[in-house]
Amino acid sequence: MEKFHIIINAVIFALNIVGALITLWGIILSLADFLKKEIMHRKDAVVLNESIRIKLGSYLVLALEFFIASDIVKTIITPTWQSLGILGVIVIIRTILTHFLTKDLKKI
C-alpha cells in the first residue's frame, strides 16, 4: 500500500507540473505576441489584443484541466469534505472560464 501511495503522489505531482508548464508556456507565447505587436506599432492592436487574450485563455483552461485531474486523483485517495469542497469550487471555476472562453471564440 505504501508503494501505491508513492506512485499516486508522483502522478499528482506530475499532473501539477504539467499544468504549471502549460500555464508558463501560454504566458511566454502570449507575452511574445504582445511585445511583437507593441514593437511593430500595429494598427489593428485591439483585434490582436483580443486574439492574444483568447490564446492565453485557452492555455489557462488546458492547464486547469491538469490541475483538476490532480485534485480528482488526490480526492480519490484521501477523500475529505474539505477536499471535495475545494474540488467542487475548482470545477465550477473551470466551467465558468471555459464557458466564457468558448463564447469569446465564437465571436471571433
DSSP file (Angstrom, degrees, kcal/mol; ACC not computed):
  #  RESIDUE AA STRUCTURE BP1 BP2  ACC     N-H-->O    O-->H-N    N-H-->O    O-->H-N    TCO  KAPPA ALPHA  PHI   PSI    X-CA   Y-CA   Z-CA
    1    1 A M     >        0   0    0      0, 0.0     4,-2.0     0, 0.0     5,-0.2   0.000 360.0 360.0 360.0 -32.6    0.0    0.0    0.0
    2    2 A E  H  >  +     0   0    0      1,-0.2     4,-1.9     2,-0.2     5,-0.1   0.905 360.0  49.6 -63.4 -41.8    2.9    2.3    0.7
    3    3 A K  H  > S+     0   0    0      1,-0.2     4,-2.5     2,-0.2    -1,-0.2   0.878 107.6  55.5 -64.8 -36.6    4.2    1.9   -2.9
    4    4 A F  H  > S+     0   0    0      1,-0.2     4,-2.7     2,-0.2    -1,-0.2   0.922 108.0  47.5 -61.2 -45.1    0.7    2.7   -4.2
    5    5 A H  H  X S+     0   0    0     -4,-2.0     4,-2.5     2,-0.2    -1,-0.2   0.865 110.8  52.1 -65.0 -36.4    0.7    6.0   -2.3
    6    6 A I  H  X S+     0   0    0     -4,-1.9     4,-1.9     2,-0.2    -2,-0.2   0.922 111.8  46.3 -65.0 -43.5    4.1    6.9   -3.5
    7    7 A I  H  X S+     0   0    0     -4,-2.5     4,-2.3     2,-0.2    -2,-0.2   0.930 113.4  48.5 -64.8 -45.2    3.0    6.2   -7.1
    8    8 A I  H  X S+     0   0    0     -4,-2.7     4,-2.6     1,-0.2    -2,-0.2   0.910 111.1  50.2 -63.3 -42.0   -0.2    8.2   -6.7
    9    9 A N  H  X S+     0   0    0     -4,-2.5     4,-2.4     1,-0.2    -1,-0.2   0.867 109.8  51.4 -64.2 -35.0    1.7   11.1   -5.1
   10   10 A A  H  X S+     0   0    0     -4,-1.9     4,-2.6     2,-0.2    -2,-0.2   0.893 110.0  49.2 -67.0 -39.4    4.1   11.1   -8.1
   11   11 A V  H  X S+     0   0    0     -4,-2.3     4,-2.6     2,-0.2    -2,-0.2   0.923 111.5  49.1 -64.4 -44.4    1.2   11.1  -10.5
   12   12 A I  H  X S+     0   0    0     -4,-2.6     4,-2.1     2,-0.2    -2,-0.2   0.928 112.8  47.7 -59.6 -46.4   -0.4   14.1   -8.6
   13   13 A F  H  X S+     0   0    0     -4,-2.4     4,-2.4     1,-0.2    -2,-0.2   0.918 111.7  50.1 -61.3 -44.6    3.0   15.9   -8.7
   14   14 A A  H  X S+     0   0    0     -4,-2.6     4,-2.6     1,-0.2    -2,-0.2   0.905 109.5  50.8 -63.0 -42.1    3.4   15.2  -12.4
   15   15 A L  H  X S+     0   0    0     -4,-2.6     4,-2.3     1,-0.2    -1,-0.2   0.899 111.2  48.7 -62.9 -40.0    0.0   16.5  -13.2
   16   16 A N  H  X S+     0   0    0     -4,-2.1     4,-2.3     2,-0.2    -2,-0.2   0.895 111.3  49.9 -66.0 -39.6    0.6   19.7  -11.3
   17   17 A I  H  X S+     0   0    0     -4,-2.4     4,-2.8     2,-0.2    -2,-0.2   0.926 110.6  49.4 -64.4 -44.5    4.0   20.2  -13.0
   18   18 A V  H  X S+     0   0    0     -4,-2.6     4,-2.5     1,-0.2     5,-0.2   0.923 111.5  49.7 -61.4 -43.9    2.4   19.7  -16.5
   19   19 A G  H  X S+     0   0    0     -4,-2.3     4,-2.1     1,-0.2    -1,-0.2   0.909 112.2  47.5 -60.4 -42.6   -0.4   22.2  -15.6
   20   20 A A  H  X S+     0   0    0     -4,-2.3     4,-2.7     2,-0.2    -2,-0.2   0.899 111.7  50.3 -66.3 -40.6    2.3   24.7  -14.4
   21   21 A L  H  X S+     0   0    0     -4,-2.8     4,-2.7     2,-0.2    -2,-0.2   0.900 110.0  49.9 -65.1 -40.5    4.4   24.2  -17.6
   22   22 A I  H  X S+     0   0    0     -4,-2.5     4,-2.5     2,-0.2    -1,-0.2   0.919 111.6  49.5 -63.0 -42.9    1.3   24.7  -19.8
   23   23 A T  H  X S+     0   0    0     -4,-2.1     4,-2.2    -5,-0.2    -2,-0.2   0.947 113.2  45.4 -60.0 -49.8    0.5   27.9  -17.9
   24   24 A L  H  X S+     0   0    0     -4,-2.7     4,-2.7     1,-0.2    -2,-0.2   0.899 112.3  51.6 -62.6 -40.9    4.0   29.2  -18.2
   25   25 A W  H  X S+     0   0    0     -4,-2.7     4,-2.7     1,-0.2     5,-0.2   0.918 110.3  48.9 -62.9 -43.2    4.2   28.3  -21.9
   26   26 A G  H  X S+     0   0    0     -4,-2.5     4,-2.4     1,-0.2    -1,-0.2   0.891 111.9  49.2 -62.8 -39.6    1.0   30.1  -22.6
   27   27 A I  H  X S+     0   0    0     -4,-2.2     4,-2.7     2,-0.2     5,-0.2   0.925 111.9  48.6 -64.8 -44.9    2.2   33.2  -20.8
   28   28 A I  H  X S+     0   0    0     -4,-2.7     4,-2.4     2,-0.2    -2,-0.2   0.934 114.2  45.2 -62.4 -47.1    5.5   33.2  -22.7
   29   29 A L  H  X S+     0   0    0     -4,-2.7     4,-2.3     2,-0.2    -1,-0.2   0.917 115.6  46.7 -63.8 -43.2    3.8   32.8  -26.1
   30   30 A S  H  X S+     0   0    0     -4,-2.4     4,-2.5    -5,-0.2    -2,-0.2   0.896 112.4  49.9 -67.2 -39.9    1.2   35.4  -25.3
   31   31 A L  H  X S+     0   0    0     -4,-2.7     4,-2.9    -5,-0.2     5,-0.2   0.904 110.0  51.0 -64.7 -40.4    3.8   37.8  -23.9
   32   32 A A  H  X S+     0   0    0     -4,-2.4     4,-2.4    -5,-0.2    -2,-0.2   0.921 111.5  47.5 -62.8 -43.6    6.0   37.3  -27.1
   33   33 A D  H  X S+     0   0    0     -4,-2.3     4,-2.3     2,-0.2    -2,-0.2   0.909 113.0  49.5 -62.6 -41.8    2.9   38.1  -29.3
   34   34 A F  H  X S+     0   0    0     -4,-2.5     4,-2.4     2,-0.2    -2,-0.2   0.935 112.2  46.4 -62.9 -47.4    2.1   41.1  -27.2
   35   35 A L  H  X S+     0   0    0     -4,-2.9     4,-2.7     1,-0.2     5,-0.2   0.897 111.7  51.8 -64.1 -39.8    5.7   42.5  -27.3
   36   36 A K  H  X S+     0   0    0     -4,-2.4     4,-2.0    -5,-0.2    -1,-0.2   0.918 111.2  48.2 -61.1 -42.9    5.9   41.9  -31.1
   37   37 A K  H  X>S+     0   0    0     -4,-2.3     5,-1.5     1,-0.2     4,-0.6   0.904 113.5  46.8 -63.8 -42.3    2.6   43.8  -31.6
   38   38 A E  H ><5S+     0   0    0     -4,-2.4     3,-0.5     1,-0.2    -2,-0.2   0.884 112.0  49.6 -69.4 -39.2    3.8   46.7  -29.4
   39   39 A I  H 3<5S+     0   0    0     -4,-2.7    -1,-0.2     1,-0.2    -2,-0.2   0.878 112.9  46.8 -68.3 -37.1    7.2   46.9  -31.1
   40   40 A M  H 3<5S-     0   0    0     -4,-2.0    -1,-0.2    -5,-0.2    -2,-0.2   0.538 101.5-135.7 -83.0  -5.7    5.7   46.9  -34.6
   41   41 A H  T <<5 -     0   0    0     -4,-0.6    -3,-0.2    -3,-0.5    -4,-0.1   0.935  29.2-158.2  50.4  53.5    3.0   49.5  -33.6
   42   42 A R    > < -     0   0    0     -5,-1.5     3,-0.6     1,-0.1    -1,-0.1  -0.329  19.0-143.1 -66.6 141.7    0.3   47.6  -35.3
   43   43 A K  T 3  S+     0   0    0      1,-0.2     2,-0.5     2,-0.1     3,-0.4   0.820  99.5  58.6 -72.8 -32.5   -2.8   49.5  -36.3
   44   44 A D  T 3>  +     0   0    0      1,-0.2     4,-2.3     2,-0.1    -1,-0.2  -0.201  67.1 136.9 -91.7  44.1   -5.1   46.5  -35.5
   45   45 A A  H <>  +     0   0    0     -3,-0.6     4,-2.9    -2,-0.5    -1,-0.2   0.856  66.2  54.5 -61.4 -38.6   -3.9   46.4  -31.9
   46   46 A V  H  > S+     0   0    0     -3,-0.4     4,-2.0     2,-0.2    -1,-0.2   0.926 110.6  45.1 -64.5 -43.8   -7.4   45.9  -30.5
   47   47 A V  H  > S+     0   0    0      2,-0.2     4,-2.1     1,-0.2    -1,-0.2   0.908 114.6  48.9 -65.4 -41.7   -8.0   42.8  -32.6
   48   48 A L  H  X S+     0   0    0     -4,-2.3     4,-2.5     2,-0.2    -2,-0.2   0.894 108.4  53.6 -66.7 -39.1   -4.6   41.5  -31.8
   49   49 A N  H  X S+     0   0    0     -4,-2.9     4,-2.5     1,-0.2    -1,-0.2   0.916 108.7  50.5 -59.5 -41.8   -5.0   42.0  -28.1
   50   50 A E  H  X S+     0   0    0     -4,-2.0     4,-2.3     1,-0.2    -2,-0.2   0.910 111.0  47.2 -63.7 -42.8   -8.3   40.1  -28.3
   51   51 A S  H  X S+     0   0    0     -4,-2.1     4,-2.4     2,-0.2    -1,-0.2   0.871 112.0  50.8 -68.6 -34.8   -6.6   37.2  -30.1
   52   52 A I  H  X S+     0   0    0     -4,-2.5     4,-2.7     2,-0.2     5,-0.2   0.910 110.3  50.0 -65.6 -41.3   -3.7   37.2  -27.6
   53   53 A R  H  X S+     0   0    0     -4,-2.5     4,-2.6     2,-0.2    -2,-0.2   0.909 111.6  47.8 -63.1 -42.8   -6.2   37.1  -24.7
   54   54 A I  H  X S+     0   0    0     -4,-2.3     4,-2.3     2,-0.2    -1,-0.2   0.910 111.5  50.9 -64.8 -41.8   -8.1   34.2  -26.3
   55   55 A K  H  X S+     0   0    0     -4,-2.4     4,-1.7     2,-0.2    -2,-0.2   0.940 112.8  45.0 -61.1 -47.9   -4.8   32.3  -26.9
   56   56 A L  H  X S+     0   0    0     -4,-2.7     4,-2.4     1,-0.2    -2,-0.2   0.915 111.7  53.6 -63.1 -42.2   -3.7   32.8  -23.3
   57   57 A G  H  X S+     0   0    0     -4,-2.6     4,-2.5     1,-0.2    -1,-0.2   0.881 105.5  53.1 -60.3 -38.7   -7.1   31.8  -22.0
   58   58 A S  H  X S+     0   0    0     -4,-2.3     4,-2.1     1,-0.2    -1,-0.2   0.889 109.7  48.2 -66.2 -37.5   -7.0   28.6  -24.0
   59   59 A Y  H  X S+     0   0    0     -4,-1.7     4,-2.6     2,-0.2    -2,-0.2   0.904 111.5  50.7 -66.5 -39.8   -3.7   27.7  -22.4
   60   60 A L  H  X S+     0   0    0     -4,-2.4     4,-2.4     2,-0.2    -2,-0.2   0.905 110.0  49.2 -65.4 -40.6   -5.1   28.5  -18.9
   61   61 A V  H  X S+     0   0    0     -4,-2.5     4,-1.5     2,-0.2    -1,-0.2   0.915 111.6  49.3 -64.9 -41.9   -8.1   26.4  -19.5
   62   62 A L  H  X S+     0   0    0     -4,-2.1     4,-1.2     1,-0.2     3,-0.2   0.923 111.2  49.4 -61.9 -43.8   -6.0   23.5  -20.6
   63   63 A A  H  X S+     0   0    0     -4,-2.6     4,-2.2     1,-0.2     3,-0.3   0.895 106.0  57.2 -62.4 -39.4   -3.7   23.9  -17.6
   64   64 A L  H  X S+     0   0    0     -4,-2.4     4,-2.8     1,-0.2    -1,-0.2   0.853  99.5  59.8 -60.1 -33.8   -6.8   23.9  -15.3
   65   65 A E  H  X S+     0   0    0     -4,-1.5     4,-2.2    -3,-0.2    -1,-0.2   0.908 107.1  45.6 -60.3 -41.0   -7.7   20.5  -16.8
   66   66 A F  H  X S+     0   0    0     -4,-1.2     4,-2.2    -3,-0.3    -2,-0.2   0.893 112.4  50.5 -69.6 -39.1   -4.5   19.1  -15.5
   67   67 A F  H  X S+     0   0    0     -4,-2.2     4,-2.2     2,-0.2    -2,-0.2   0.891 111.3  49.0 -64.7 -38.3   -4.9   20.8  -12.1
   68   68 A I  H  X S+     0   0    0     -4,-2.8     4,-2.7     2,-0.2    -2,-0.2   0.914 108.7  52.6 -66.7 -42.0   -8.4   19.4  -11.8
   69   69 A A  H  X S+     0   0    0     -4,-2.2     4,-2.4     1,-0.2    -2,-0.2   0.914 109.6  50.1 -58.7 -42.1   -7.1   15.9  -12.8
   70   70 A S  H  X S+     0   0    0     -4,-2.2     4,-2.5     1,-0.2    -1,-0.2   0.926 111.4  47.6 -61.3 -45.3   -4.6   16.2  -10.0
   71   71 A D  H  X S+     0   0    0     -4,-2.2     4,-2.5     2,-0.2    -2,-0.2   0.864 110.1  52.7 -66.1 -35.5   -7.2   17.2   -7.5
   72   72 A I  H  X S+     0   0    0     -4,-2.7     4,-2.2     2,-0.2    -1,-0.2   0.933 110.5  46.9 -64.9 -45.0   -9.5   14.4   -8.5
   73   73 A V  H  X S+     0   0    0     -4,-2.4     4,-1.8     1,-0.2    -2,-0.2   0.924 113.9  48.4 -61.8 -43.5   -6.8   11.8   -8.0
   74   74 A K  H  X S+     0   0    0     -4,-2.5     4,-2.6     1,-0.2    -2,-0.2   0.892 111.3  50.1 -64.2 -39.0   -5.9   13.4   -4.6
   75   75 A T  H  < S+     0   0    0     -4,-2.5    -1,-0.2     1,-0.2    -2,-0.2   0.853 107.8  53.6 -68.8 -34.6   -9.6   13.4   -3.6
   76   76 A I  H  < S+     0   0    0     -4,-2.2    -1,-0.2     1,-0.2    -2,-0.2   0.895 113.9  42.4 -65.3 -39.1  -10.0    9.7   -4.6
   77   77 A I  H  < S+     0   0    0     -4,-1.8    -2,-0.2     1,-0.2    -1,-0.2   0.922 132.8  18.3 -74.9 -45.2   -7.0    8.7   -2.4
   78   78 A T  S  < S-     0   0    0     -4,-2.6     2,-0.5    -5,-0.2    -1,-0.2  -0.646  79.4-169.9-128.8  75.4   -7.8   10.9    0.6
   79   79 A P        +     0   0    0      0, 0.0     2,-0.3     0, 0.0    -4,-0.1  -0.531  17.4 157.3 -73.7 119.7  -11.5   11.9    0.4
   80   80 A T     >  -     0   0    0     -2,-0.5     4,-2.4     1,-0.1     5,-0.2  -0.913  53.1-113.5-130.4 162.0  -12.4   14.6    3.0
   81   81 A W  H  > S+     0   0    0     -2,-0.3     4,-2.2     1,-0.2     5,-0.1   0.875 118.3  52.9 -63.0 -35.5  -15.2   17.1    3.0
   82   82 A Q  H  > S+     0   0    0      2,-0.2     4,-2.6     1,-0.2    -1,-0.2   0.934 110.0  46.1 -65.9 -45.5  -12.7   19.9    2.6
   83   83 A S  H  > S+     0   0    0      1,-0.2     4,-2.4     2,-0.2    -2,-0.2   0.876 112.6  50.9 -67.0 -35.5  -11.0   18.3   -0.4
   84   84 A L  H  X S+     0   0    0     -4,-2.4     4,-2.3     2,-0.2    -1,-0.2   0.895 110.9  49.2 -65.7 -39.3  -14.4   17.6   -2.0
   85   85 A G  H  X S+     0   0    0     -4,-2.2     4,-2.2     2,-0.2    -2,-0.2   0.919 112.0  47.5 -64.3 -44.6  -15.4   21.2   -1.4
   86   86 A I  H  X S+     0   0    0     -4,-2.6     4,-2.5     1,-0.2    -2,-0.2   0.918 111.9  50.4 -62.8 -43.5  -12.2   22.6   -3.0
   87   87 A L  H  X S+     0   0    0     -4,-2.4     4,-2.5     1,-0.2    -1,-0.2   0.909 109.5  51.5 -61.0 -42.4  -12.6   20.2   -5.9
   88   88 A G  H  X S+     0   0    0     -4,-2.3     4,-2.1     2,-0.2    -1,-0.2   0.909 110.4  48.0 -61.1 -43.3  -16.2   21.4   -6.4
   89   89 A V  H  X S+     0   0    0     -4,-2.2     4,-2.6     2,-0.2    -2,-0.2   0.910 111.7  50.2 -64.4 -42.4  -15.1   25.1   -6.4
   90   90 A I  H  X S+     0   0    0     -4,-2.5     4,-2.6     1,-0.2    -2,-0.2   0.914 110.5  49.5 -62.9 -42.9  -12.3   24.4   -8.9
   91   91 A V  H  X S+     0   0    0     -4,-2.5     4,-2.3     2,-0.2    -1,-0.2   0.898 111.2  49.8 -64.3 -39.8  -14.6   22.6  -11.2
   92   92 A I  H  X S+     0   0    0     -4,-2.1     4,-2.3     2,-0.2    -2,-0.2   0.928 111.6  48.1 -63.8 -45.0  -17.1   25.5  -11.1
   93   93 A I  H  X S+     0   0    0     -4,-2.6     4,-2.7     1,-0.2    -2,-0.2   0.921 112.5  49.0 -61.8 -44.2  -14.4   28.0  -11.8
   94   94 A R  H  X S+     0   0    0     -4,-2.6     4,-2.8     1,-0.2    -1,-0.2   0.897 110.3  51.2 -62.9 -40.3  -13.1   25.9  -14.7
   95   95 A T  H  X S+     0   0    0     -4,-2.3     4,-2.4     2,-0.2    -1,-0.2   0.913 111.4  47.2 -64.0 -42.6  -16.6   25.6  -16.1
   96   96 A I  H  X S+     0   0    0     -4,-2.3     4,-2.3     2,-0.2     5,-0.2   0.931 113.6  48.0 -64.7 -45.5  -17.2   29.3  -15.9
   97   97 A L  H  X S+     0   0    0     -4,-2.7     4,-2.4     1,-0.2     5,-0.2   0.923 112.7  48.4 -60.9 -44.2  -13.8   30.0  -17.6
   98   98 A T  H  X S+     0   0    0     -4,-2.8     4,-2.6    -5,-0.2     5,-0.2   0.903 109.8  53.1 -63.5 -41.0  -14.4   27.5  -20.3
   99   99 A H  H  X S+     0   0    0     -4,-2.4     4,-2.2    -5,-0.2    -2,-0.2   0.948 113.2  41.6 -59.3 -50.5  -17.9   28.9  -20.9
  100  100 A F  H  X S+     0   0    0     -4,-2.3     4,-2.3     2,-0.2    -1,-0.2   0.860 114.3  51.8 -69.9 -34.6  -16.7   32.5  -21.4
  101  101 A L  H  X S+     0   0    0     -4,-2.4     4,-2.5    -5,-0.2    -1,-0.2   0.931 111.2  47.5 -65.5 -44.1  -13.6   31.4  -23.4
  102  102 A T  H  X S+     0   0    0     -4,-2.6     4,-2.0     2,-0.2    -2,-0.2   0.900 110.7  52.4 -62.4 -40.8  -15.9   29.4  -25.8
  103  103 A K  H  X S+     0   0    0     -4,-2.2     4,-1.2    -5,-0.2    -1,-0.2   0.906 110.9  47.4 -61.0 -42.6  -18.2   32.4  -26.0
  104  104 A D  H  X S+     0   0    0     -4,-2.3     4,-1.5     1,-0.2    -2,-0.2   0.883 109.2  53.9 -66.4 -38.9  -15.3   34.6  -27.0
  105  105 A L  H  < S+     0   0    0     -4,-2.5    -1,-0.2     1,-0.2    -2,-0.2   0.870 105.4  53.6 -64.5 -36.0  -14.0   32.1  -29.5
  106  106 A K  H  < S+     0   0    0     -4,-2.0    -1,-0.2     1,-0.2    -2,-0.2   0.835 104.1  56.6 -68.2 -30.8  -17.4   32.1  -31.2
  107  107 A K  H  <        0   0    0     -4,-1.2    -1,-0.2     1,-0.3    -2,-0.2   0.895 360.0 360.0 -63.7 -40.0  -17.3   35.9  -31.5
  108  108 A I     <        0   0    0     -4,-1.5    -1,-0.3   -58,-0.1    -2,-0.2   0.459 360.0 360.0 -81.2 360.0  -14.0   35.7  -33.4
